[in-house]
Amino acid sequence: MIEDIEVEWILNDLLDFYGYDFSNYSRASLKRRITRLMTMDRFPSFAEFRYRVRMDPDYLKRFVEEITVTVTEMFRDPHFYKSLRTEVVPTLGAKPFIRVWHAGCATGEEVYSMAILLKEAGLLHKSLLYATDLNPGVLEKARHGIFPMAPMKLYSENYIESGGLEDFSAYYTARYDQVKFDESLGEKMIFSTHNLVSDRSFNEFDLILCRNVLIYFDKDLQERVLNLFDESMGQLGYLALGSKETLNFSAIRQKYKQLNREKIWRKIG
Ligand SMILES: C[S@@+](CC[C@H](N)C(=O)[O-])C[C@H]1O[C@@H](n2cnc3c(N)ncnc32)[C@H](O)[C@@H]1O
């Protein structure tokens, strides 16, 4: 394990040299991941690792990809998607145009799940799904709509548990050990880098999903990001967080009403 002070040095370098601000990320996770990266890439000393991060922008890309946790799943927490399907999506149907923001979308499995829900509700044609992440590497994968074949059985079960009635495999074409999702799903997606720490609001949304991202941030940064979502939220819009995340501690809480026991809030104020 590297020392606490070494983590701080790396974080300062990232800010000074590249403008990446990880200073409000949970230290335990950062420390574990930096140590893992140093071991994987066989750096003989911390000094050499630090030099490489400072001097090699290509290595910085690798650093960001390894430091951020990008684990994701289609229809992750199926009961959450069931609530989206039965309680949120039908109310969005009344709008002439639906704007959704997936903040911290990773490789896009969440965005494809949402597109399937909207398609099944007959609303995809009037929707736009903005999908952002700070990590350009994952966005590149998300743009192609190509996913590994191995987890498709689990995703299909998740889909059915979320209330899906179609044949899930009809949404993709399998090729060797990969699947490509139907292009009609991807047509309504816009992928772009956006850093929740430093970038501003860029539109007004009817639904913002930021699931399993805030858990890596300290409370101050969570509050700042929740305020960013509040600024970006249209009237009566919805905010969806991950199963271990909440806005209960936040100053914006009073403007929102929780839908049910799921992590979905509606802006009423
Ligand atoms: C664990 S994944 C969550 C993926 C998906 N939302 C889900 O719940 O399955 C967390 C994602 O947040 C992204 N992330 C971390 N810090 C970020 C930041 N400051 N701005 C934007 N995205 C960030 C990571 O790159 C990663 O892709």
PDBQT file of the ligand as one rigid body, heavy atoms in Angstrom, charges set to zero:
ROOT
HETATM    1  C1  LIG A 301     -19.600   2.386 -10.991  1.00  0.00    +0.000 C 
HETATM    2  S1  LIG A 301     -19.815   3.281 -12.490  1.00  0.00    +0.000 S 
HETATM    3  C2  LIG A 301     -21.571   3.481 -12.518  1.00  0.00    +0.000 C 
HETATM    4  C3  LIG A 301     -22.158   3.182 -13.880  1.00  0.00    +0.000 C 
HETATM    5  C4  LIG A 301     -23.682   3.225 -13.971  1.00  0.00    +0.000 C 
HETATM    6  N1  LIG A 301     -24.196   4.525 -13.618  1.00  0.00    +0.000 N 
HETATM    7  C5  LIG A 301     -24.309   2.149 -13.117  1.00  0.00    +0.000 C 
HETATM    8  O1  LIG A 301     -24.860   2.453 -12.049  1.00  0.00    +0.000 OA
HETATM    9  O2  LIG A 301     -24.267   0.983 -13.480  1.00  0.00    +0.000 OA
HETATM   10  C6  LIG A 301     -19.227   4.914 -12.010  1.00  0.00    +0.000 C 
HETATM   11  C7  LIG A 301     -18.886   5.819 -13.201  1.00  0.00    +0.000 C 
HETATM   12  O3  LIG A 301     -18.750   7.163 -12.729  1.00  0.00    +0.000 OA
HETATM   13  C8  LIG A 301     -17.735   7.792 -13.481  1.00  0.00    +0.000 C 
HETATM   14  N2  LIG A 301     -17.238   8.954 -12.754  1.00  0.00    +0.000 N 
HETATM   15  C9  LIG A 301     -16.422   8.988 -11.671  1.00  0.00    +0.000 A 
HETATM   16  N3  LIG A 301     -16.140  10.260 -11.337  1.00  0.00    +0.000 NA
HETATM   17  C10 LIG A 301     -16.794  11.054 -12.224  1.00  0.00    +0.000 A 
HETATM   18  C11 LIG A 301     -16.888  12.460 -12.414  1.00  0.00    +0.000 A 
HETATM   19  N4  LIG A 301     -16.243  13.315 -11.619  1.00  0.00    +0.000 N 
HETATM   20  N5  LIG A 301     -17.642  12.926 -13.425  1.00  0.00    +0.000 NA
HETATM   21  C12 LIG A 301     -18.295  12.069 -14.259  1.00  0.00    +0.000 A 
HETATM   22  N6  LIG A 301     -18.244  10.731 -14.135  1.00  0.00    +0.000 NA
HETATM   23  C13 LIG A 301     -17.501  10.222 -13.141  1.00  0.00    +0.000 A 
HETATM   24  C14 LIG A 301     -16.689   6.687 -13.661  1.00  0.00    +0.000 C 
HETATM   25  O4  LIG A 301     -15.808   6.968 -14.733  1.00  0.00    +0.000 OA
HETATM   26  C15 LIG A 301     -17.563   5.468 -13.879  1.00  0.00    +0.000 C 
HETATM   27  O5  LIG A 301     -17.766   5.216 -15.244  1.00  0.00    +0.000 OA
ENDROOT
TORSDOF 0
